[in-house]
């Protein structure tokens, strides 16, 4: 596949993510949700992620949060992208669990996941921590501390796949803790 085709596929996936996440906002209410998935994709790309990993990063929340299916993702972007998104999609039975329990279950699932899933998950957790820094008023101190703890548990289960992303996550944890006064 050529760089031009890869870029076309990325633009298509970004457009699809913007369409299916339309109207969804990040915690705090002023930031469109699609900004998050684009940031995750940028982090993966900066860490030398593959074409499939970058596209899956853009689409990583679509199956959980929209009507988009894994089958549609596979048809549009290939089976590997669909497998990566599937690996990042929480079991629907976890939807009503408290955040700490969902994070524990994610962490238990991730050590055996493919490297691409783990890289995208680290980038996802980085982006979420960046939101705590950007919008600390959207988080209670306890909520932020609980999120940081859960994100750390998840990323610890993913370590060993990207020193660059792991360093970015560690930096994001320190910034989030400082911003919320938890340091």
Secondary structure as GFF3:
##gff-version 3
##sequence-region A 1 183
A	DSSP	alpha_helix	3	20	.	.	.	ID=ss1
A	DSSP	alpha_helix	34	46	.	.	.	ID=ss2
A	DSSP	alpha_helix	51	59	.	.	.	ID=ss3
A	DSSP	alpha_helix	62	65	.	.	.	ID=ss4
A	DSSP	alpha_helix	70	77	.	.	.	ID=ss5
A	DSSP	alpha_helix	79	88	.	.	.	ID=ss6
A	DSSP	three_ten_helix	92	94	.	.	.	ID=ss7
A	DSSP	alpha_helix	99	110	.	.	.	ID=ss8
A	DSSP	alpha_helix	115	134	.	.	.	ID=ss9
A	DSSP	three_ten_helix	136	138	.	.	.	ID=ss10
A	DSSP	alpha_helix	141	158	.	.	.	ID=ss11
A	DSSP	alpha_helix	163	180	.	.	.	ID=ss12
###
